[in-house]
């Protein structure tokens, strides 16, 4: 008998909670022009998506209007003066022959794709090597590059390079670099 009483109590509590949620949802879904949100209302993912989409369209319309009215301007020239806006260079696959020295620029990333290559550095001190992002360590002279690892030079003034030691080495490169 005692077990039955608790079961009825929980069933009634659950029914009241469901009824309260349904009423608050119906009240919020009746559609008034009021833009405030009832804190007791149920907010669904679809509703949030539609609100964010409306907000995005409003912002884009305001930006477009500001540009057309001359209140804002779109950059048309870069410091180079060539009229193009460069966001970043794309990744390109390249293969270098044996004996090639690769000098990474400040914005360069080199993903090692195969072959044989080593790091050449003048100094063994921190900040003067080539950083292996994949392994989370700095590489110095004589260290072999690992397949699929991403390399960059943390200090642009350091004299650290990549030397192709095998017949060839393949990389996926991004940014500026030069070969010697």
C-alpha angles and dihedrals in degrees: 000000000000092000091052092053092055091047091054091047093053092045091053092046090050092048091051092049092049091047091050092049092048093049093048090048092050091048092051093044095053088092116234124178090241108115095201117106120233106233090215094053124104111246116203130204091245091054092051090048092053092047092050092046090052090048091050091051091049092051092047091049091050092048092049091049092048091051092048092049091051094244090120131027134209113229110252101173136050129205087265089060095225095121096241129115112222115199097173139315120264125243115268130189114232136172122208126200125235115291095025115142114209117206110197118215125220093269098038128122121186120196109196111227103174149306125074125306137148138196117253116197132169093213134040094207126112115277094023100086136065116277120231104211093188094056095032095232141105118249125214137186117325098014113134119232115245124228114262095008122134117230132192138159111248094194114047091199094056119105100229124135143172116244121199105224103172130060089285143337129216124215140173103223134194127180130011125333138145134211130220 
